[in-house]
Amino acid sequence: MTTIAERPREKTTAPPPTGKRKGIQGMYPRWFYIPSAVLYIVLFAVPTFASFYFSLTRWSLFDVQFIGFDNYVTFFTEPMLVQGFVNTFIFGFVTSGLKVVLGLGLALLLTGSILGRGYLRSTIFFPVLVSTIGVGITFKVLMDPFDGLINNSLAVFGIDGPGWLTDPSLALMSVALVDVWKGVGIATLIFMAGIVAIPQEYFEAAKVDGAGAWQRFRTITLPLVRPATATVVLLSLIGGLRSFDLIWAMTRGGPGFSSDVIASVIYKQYQAGFYGLSTAGNVVLFVVVTALVLPIFYILNRRQVES
């Protein structure tokens, strides 16, 4: 007589799921996409297509008149609008280039063994936390050609300071330097994260092989920090092309139209009541940012994969 423990256990198999239960399990994760899809359609897709349509019209709150591509023709034939278009590229590339170079240099400095490293890190990052409008107003006062602290300090050494924001040849670059001062902290932080993530064994092996500081930077740091470089380039370029608040706070696009960019031109057209023209400017800005960022993103990521 065999006991219960000695009896062979019967293999039990779970019943196959019914079609209804299987369908519920398959559909369940898809429900999580619905809130995001609704937000994307309502907040991005619909306004984007509406902007494309209204850019082809002369519209107000009470009337819409279809005029085709006349707004775009006006946008690219008016001198002040064309100048704002060109200034956008200059501002975007200058600020992004300086942020990459200065951010990488500061990151190398702040990841090394220097005195007061923690304090210097917080000092570099502090401007990022300050309001952009506050920074613009502050530097507008500091760069005043007559009573500004910068020119008064230069006068102590016998230097006649220029009109930083009143000279048409200097206004755009002056605002660009302030934008770099404010945003270089983010670039530095991203580069620092990339440098810290590099295994120290690489540097130790390079030292054993007799590589100098420049060789270690060129053959180890620079290639391995490429993902951080791609991030800084993309973020800085997008921010530079879309910049508005700092420019408006410091110069309002002046003197004349010398520091106007697409965003400030759009705002001025809205103020003047040319809603269709300003909507066309929004579309132009969207196309410019997309046309520049997507190829750069593809090129940088392809190089990362190849390396």
Contacts in CASP RR format, 6 or more apart in sequence:
PFRMAT RR
TARGET T0000
AUTHOR 0000-0000-0000
METHOD contacts of the structure
MODEL  1
MTTIAERPREKTTAPPPTGKRKGIQGMYPRWFYIPSAVLYIVLFAVPTFA
SFYFSLTRWSLFDVQFIGFDNYVTFFTEPMLVQGFVNTFIFGFVTSGLKV
VLGLGLALLLTGSILGRGYLRSTIFFPVLVSTIGVGITFKVLMDPFDGLI
NNSLAVFGIDGPGWLTDPSLALMSVALVDVWKGVGIATLIFMAGIVAIPQ
EYFEAAKVDGAGAWQRFRTITLPLVRPATATVVLLSLIGGLRSFDLIWAM
TRGGPGFSSDVIASVIYKQYQAGFYGLSTAGNVVLFVVVTALVLPIFYIL
NRRQVES
17 25 0 8 1.000
48 286 0 8 1.000
51 279 0 8 1.000
51 282 0 8 1.000
51 283 0 8 1.000
51 286 0 8 1.000
52 283 0 8 1.000
54 64 0 8 1.000
54 275 0 8 1.000
54 276 0 8 1.000
54 279 0 8 1.000
55 71 0 8 1.000
55 72 0 8 1.000
55 276 0 8 1.000
55 279 0 8 1.000
55 280 0 8 1.000
55 281 0 8 1.000
55 282 0 8 1.000
55 283 0 8 1.000
56 66 0 8 1.000
56 67 0 8 1.000
56 68 0 8 1.000
56 69 0 8 1.000
56 71 0 8 1.000
57 64 0 8 1.000
57 65 0 8 1.000
57 66 0 8 1.000
57 67 0 8 1.000
57 68 0 8 1.000
57 276 0 8 1.000
58 64 0 8 1.000
58 65 0 8 1.000
58 67 0 8 1.000
58 70 0 8 1.000
58 71 0 8 1.000
58 276 0 8 1.000
59 65 0 8 1.000
59 275 0 8 1.000
59 276 0 8 1.000
59 279 0 8 1.000
60 273 0 8 1.000
60 275 0 8 1.000
71 276 0 8 1.000
71 277 0 8 1.000
71 279 0 8 1.000
71 280 0 8 1.000
71 281 0 8 1.000
72 280 0 8 1.000
72 284 0 8 1.000
74 81 0 8 1.000
74 277 0 8 1.000
74 280 0 8 1.000
75 81 0 8 1.000
75 85 0 8 1.000
75 277 0 8 1.000
75 280 0 8 1.000
75 281 0 8 1.000
75 284 0 8 1.000
76 82 0 8 1.000
76 85 0 8 1.000
79 257 0 8 1.000
80 257 0 8 1.000
80 260 0 8 1.000
80 265 0 8 1.000
81 265 0 8 1.000
83 257 0 8 1.000
83 258 0 8 1.000
83 260 0 8 1.000
84 257 0 8 1.000
84 260 0 8 1.000
84 261 0 8 1.000
84 262 0 8 1.000
84 264 0 8 1.000
84 265 0 8 1.000
85 262 0 8 1.000
85 265 0 8 1.000
85 284 0 8 1.000
87 172 0 8 1.000
87 258 0 8 1.000
87 259 0 8 1.000
87 260 0 8 1.000
87 261 0 8 1.000
88 241 0 8 1.000
88 261 0 8 1.000
88 262 0 8 1.000
88 263 0 8 1.000
88 285 0 8 1.000
88 288 0 8 1.000
89 241 0 8 1.000
90 172 0 8 1.000
91 172 0 8 1.000
91 175 0 8 1.000
91 176 0 8 1.000
91 179 0 8 1.000
91 240 0 8 1.000
91 241 0 8 1.000
91 243 0 8 1.000
91 247 0 8 1.000
91 261 0 8 1.000
92 176 0 8 1.000
92 236 0 8 1.000
92 237 0 8 1.000
92 239 0 8 1.000
92 240 0 8 1.000
92 241 0 8 1.000
92 243 0 8 1.000
93 237 0 8 1.000
94 173 0 8 1.000
94 176 0 8 1.000
95 176 0 8 1.000
95 179 0 8 1.000
95 180 0 8 1.000
95 236 0 8 1.000
95 239 0 8 1.000
95 240 0 8 1.000
95 243 0 8 1.000
96 232 0 8 1.000
96 233 0 8 1.000
96 236 0 8 1.000
96 237 0 8 1.000
96 239 0 8 1.000
96 240 0 8 1.000
97 233 0 8 1.000
97 236 0 8 1.000
98 176 0 8 1.000
98 177 0 8 1.000
98 180 0 8 1.000
98 184 0 8 1.000
99 180 0 8 1.000
99 183 0 8 1.000
99 184 0 8 1.000
99 187 0 8 1.000
99 232 0 8 1.000
99 236 0 8 1.000
100 187 0 8 1.000
100 229 0 8 1.000
100 232 0 8 1.000
100 233 0 8 1.000
100 236 0 8 1.000
102 180 0 8 1.000
102 184 0 8 1.000
102 187 0 8 1.000
102 188 0 8 1.000
103 184 0 8 1.000
103 185 0 8 1.000
103 187 0 8 1.000
103 188 0 8 1.000
103 191 0 8 1.000
103 232 0 8 1.000
104 187 0 8 1.000
104 191 0 8 1.000
104 225 0 8 1.000
104 229 0 8 1.000
105 188 0 8 1.000
105 191 0 8 1.000
106 124 0 8 1.000
106 184 0 8 1.000
106 185 0 8 1.000
106 188 0 8 1.000
106 191 0 8 1.000
107 188 0 8 1.000
107 191 0 8 1.000
107 192 0 8 1.000
107 194 0 8 1.000
107 195 0 8 1.000
108 191 0 8 1.000
108 195 0 8 1.000
108 217 0 8 1.000
108 221 0 8 1.000
109 120 0 8 1.000
110 117 0 8 1.000
110 118 0 8 1.000
110 120 0 8 1.000
110 121 0 8 1.000
110 124 0 8 1.000
110 188 0 8 1.000
110 192 0 8 1.000
111 192 0 8 1.000
111 195 0 8 1.000
111 196 0 8 1.000
114 120 0 8 1.000
121 192 0 8 1.000
124 184 0 8 1.000
124 185 0 8 1.000
124 188 0 8 1.000
125 185 0 8 1.000
125 186 0 8 1.000
125 188 0 8 1.000
125 189 0 8 1.000
127 135 0 8 1.000
127 181 0 8 1.000
127 182 0 8 1.000
127 183 0 8 1.000
127 184 0 8 1.000
127 185 0 8 1.000
128 182 0 8 1.000
128 183 0 8 1.000
128 185 0 8 1.000
128 186 0 8 1.000
130 182 0 8 1.000
132 182 0 8 1.000
132 245 0 8 1.000
132 246 0 8 1.000
132 249 0 8 1.000
133 245 0 8 1.000
133 249 0 8 1.000
134 249 0 8 1.000
135 178 0 8 1.000
135 182 0 8 1.000
135 246 0 8 1.000
135 249 0 8 1.000
136 178 0 8 1.000
136 246 0 8 1.000
136 249 0 8 1.000
136 250 0 8 1.000
137 249 0 8 1.000
137 250 0 8 1.000
139 178 0 8 1.000
139 250 0 8 1.000
140 165 0 8 1.000
140 249 0 8 1.000
140 250 0 8 1.000
140 251 0 8 1.000
141 148 0 8 1.000
141 149 0 8 1.000
142 148 0 8 1.000
142 149 0 8 1.000
142 150 0 8 1.000
143 150 0 8 1.000
143 151 0 8 1.000
143 163 0 8 1.000
143 164 0 8 1.000
143 165 0 8 1.000
143 174 0 8 1.000
143 250 0 8 1.000
144 151 0 8 1.000
144 165 0 8 1.000
145 151 0 8 1.000
145 161 0 8 1.000
145 162 0 8 1.000
145 163 0 8 1.000
145 164 0 8 1.000
145 165 0 8 1.000
145 166 0 8 1.000
150 161 0 8 1.000
150 164 0 8 1.000
151 161 0 8 1.000
151 162 0 8 1.000
151 163 0 8 1.000
151 164 0 8 1.000
154 160 0 8 1.000
154 161 0 8 1.000
155 161 0 8 1.000
162 170 0 8 1.000
163 170 0 8 1.000
164 170 0 8 1.000
164 171 0 8 1.000
164 174 0 8 1.000
165 171 0 8 1.000
165 174 0 8 1.000
165 175 0 8 1.000
165 250 0 8 1.000
165 251 0 8 1.000
165 255 0 8 1.000
166 255 0 8 1.000
167 255 0 8 1.000
168 254 0 8 1.000
168 255 0 8 1.000
168 256 0 8 1.000
168 258 0 8 1.000
169 258 0 8 1.000
171 251 0 8 1.000
171 253 0 8 1.000
171 254 0 8 1.000
171 255 0 8 1.000
171 258 0 8 1.000
171 259 0 8 1.000
172 258 0 8 1.000
172 259 0 8 1.000
174 250 0 8 1.000
175 246 0 8 1.000
175 247 0 8 1.000
175 250 0 8 1.000
175 251 0 8 1.000
175 259 0 8 1.000
178 246 0 8 1.000
178 250 0 8 1.000
179 240 0 8 1.000
179 243 0 8 1.000
179 246 0 8 1.000
182 246 0 8 1.000
183 236 0 8 1.000
186 232 0 8 1.000
186 235 0 8 1.000
187 232 0 8 1.000
187 235 0 8 1.000
187 236 0 8 1.000
190 228 0 8 1.000
190 231 0 8 1.000
190 232 0 8 1.000
190 235 0 8 1.000
191 225 0 8 1.000
191 228 0 8 1.000
191 229 0 8 1.000
191 232 0 8 1.000
193 228 0 8 1.000
194 224 0 8 1.000
194 225 0 8 1.000
194 227 0 8 1.000
194 228 0 8 1.000
195 221 0 8 1.000
195 225 0 8 1.000
195 228 0 8 1.000
198 220 0 8 1.000
198 221 0 8 1.000
198 224 0 8 1.000
198 225 0 8 1.000
202 220 0 8 1.000
202 224 0 8 1.000
203 216 0 8 1.000
203 220 0 8 1.000
206 212 0 8 1.000
206 215 0 8 1.000
206 216 0 8 1.000
206 219 0 8 1.000
206 220 0 8 1.000
207 216 0 8 1.000
211 219 0 8 1.000
223 307 0 8 1.000
226 300 0 8 1.000
226 303 0 8 1.000
226 304 0 8 1.000
226 307 0 8 1.000
227 304 0 8 1.000
229 300 0 8 1.000
230 297 0 8 1.000
230 300 0 8 1.000
230 301 0 8 1.000
230 304 0 8 1.000
233 296 0 8 1.000
233 300 0 8 1.000
234 293 0 8 1.000
234 296 0 8 1.000
234 297 0 8 1.000
234 300 0 8 1.000
237 292 0 8 1.000
237 293 0 8 1.000
237 296 0 8 1.000
238 289 0 8 1.000
238 293 0 8 1.000
241 262 0 8 1.000
241 285 0 8 1.000
241 288 0 8 1.000
241 289 0 8 1.000
241 292 0 8 1.000
242 263 0 8 1.000
242 285 0 8 1.000
242 289 0 8 1.000
243 261 0 8 1.000
243 263 0 8 1.000
244 261 0 8 1.000
244 263 0 8 1.000
244 264 0 8 1.000
244 267 0 8 1.000
247 253 0 8 1.000
247 259 0 8 1.000
247 260 0 8 1.000
247 261 0 8 1.000
247 263 0 8 1.000
247 264 0 8 1.000
248 264 0 8 1.000
248 267 0 8 1.000
250 259 0 8 1.000
251 259 0 8 1.000
252 264 0 8 1.000
253 259 0 8 1.000
253 260 0 8 1.000
253 261 0 8 1.000
253 264 0 8 1.000
254 260 0 8 1.000
260 268 0 8 1.000
262 281 0 8 1.000
262 284 0 8 1.000
262 285 0 8 1.000
262 288 0 8 1.000
263 285 0 8 1.000
265 281 0 8 1.000
266 278 0 8 1.000
266 281 0 8 1.000
266 282 0 8 1.000
266 285 0 8 1.000
267 278 0 8 1.000
269 275 0 8 1.000
269 276 0 8 1.000
269 277 0 8 1.000
269 278 0 8 1.000
269 281 0 8 1.000
270 278 0 8 1.000
END
